[in-house]
């Protein structure tokens, strides 16, 4: 749990730019002290936003903790059809999981997120002998 909180705090520092005493360029932000849960800084904390970035962070964490980072993933047709930000993966490309994670976190690649999720689910199914 502390790893996740630390990663989220790191993400906040990377994704927002503090400009002066009390000015943050992000539309909303929160900075909390991990042990006491005391809020150190807040801006528009009750505003709702889509969670795509957090889903991508969680996808990366699951892949890092459970995957063989040097294993190769083969790009299928559904991966190439993902919309939005992309790594522009091509059909039948072979790409290492670690490179997909970098593409997921640095380029916010939806195609990388999809392929990582499909790869992890397929591996989990094989490990549990479901197929």
N, C-alpha and C positions, 0 to 999 in steps of 0.2 A: 504494500500500500504506500509506503514511504517513497519507493522508487517511482511510482506513478505520480505522486504529488510533486516530487522533485522534478520529474520530466515536465509536468504541466507548468510549474513555476519557471523552469528554463525556457519553455515555449513562450510564456508571457514576456520574458525579458528579450527574447529574440524577435518576437513579432510586434512589439510596441516600441516606440521611440520616446523616451522621456526628454521633453524639451523645457528645461527650466524647473521651477519649484513644484508646480502642481499641474503641469500640462502633459497629457498623454494623447498621442495621435490616434490610438485605437478608439472605436466607438464605445467600447466598454472594456473594463479590466478589473481584476481583483488580485491582490497580493496578500497572502495569508502566511502567518508564522505556523510552521507545521505542527509543532508540539502543542501549543496553546490554542490553535485555531483562531487566534486573534487576527482580525482584518487590519492590515497595515495601510492599504490603499484600496479605494474602490471608486469606480466610475460607471454609472448606469448598470449596476449589477442586477437589476430586476428586469432588464430588457431581454427578450427572447431572441435567439439567433439559431440558424441552422447549425448542425453539429458535424459537418463534413470533416473539418480539420481534426476534431477530437477523434472521430471514427478512424481517420487515417493514422493518427498517433497510436491508437489502441491496436490497429492492424499491425503496425510496425513492431510494437512491444510483443505481441503474441508471436509474430514470426521470429523475432530475435530470440525469445525465450524457448521456443519449441522447434525451431527449424534448423536444418543443416545449412548454414549460410553459404557454403560452397556448392550446394546442390544446384542443378540446372532445372529451369522450368521452361517447358515448350509452350510457345504462344499459340493459342487456338483462335478460331474465327470470332468467338464471342468477345475475347479480349480486345481484338482489333476494332470492335464496334462500340466500345465505350466512348461516351461523349464527354465534353468538358476538357479540362486540362489533361494533357496526355504526354507520354514519352514517345508516342508514335511507333509502338511496337508493331512489327510486321509478322504476318502469318508464318508459322514454323520457326521463327527465331528461337534460339536457345540462349537463355540469359540466367546468370547466377542470381540466387535469392538475394544475396547482399546487394547486388546492383539494382534489383527491383526495389529494395528498401530505400536505397539512396534516391532513386527516382521518385519514389512515393513521398519522401520527406522533403527533398529539395525542389522538385518540380510539381509536387502535388498531383502526380500522375494517377488519374482514375483507372487507366488501363493496368498500371502496376498494382494498384490496390485490389482490383478484381482478380488478377492473376495470382497474387499472394494469397488472397482469401480462398480461391478455388484450390490452389496447391495445398494449403494447410488442411482444408477439409478433406481432400482426397487422401492425404497422408494419414490423417486421424482415422478415417474410415478403414484404410488398409491395416493400421496398427491394431484396431479393435476387431478385425476379422469380420466386419459387417458385409463386405463384398466377397 
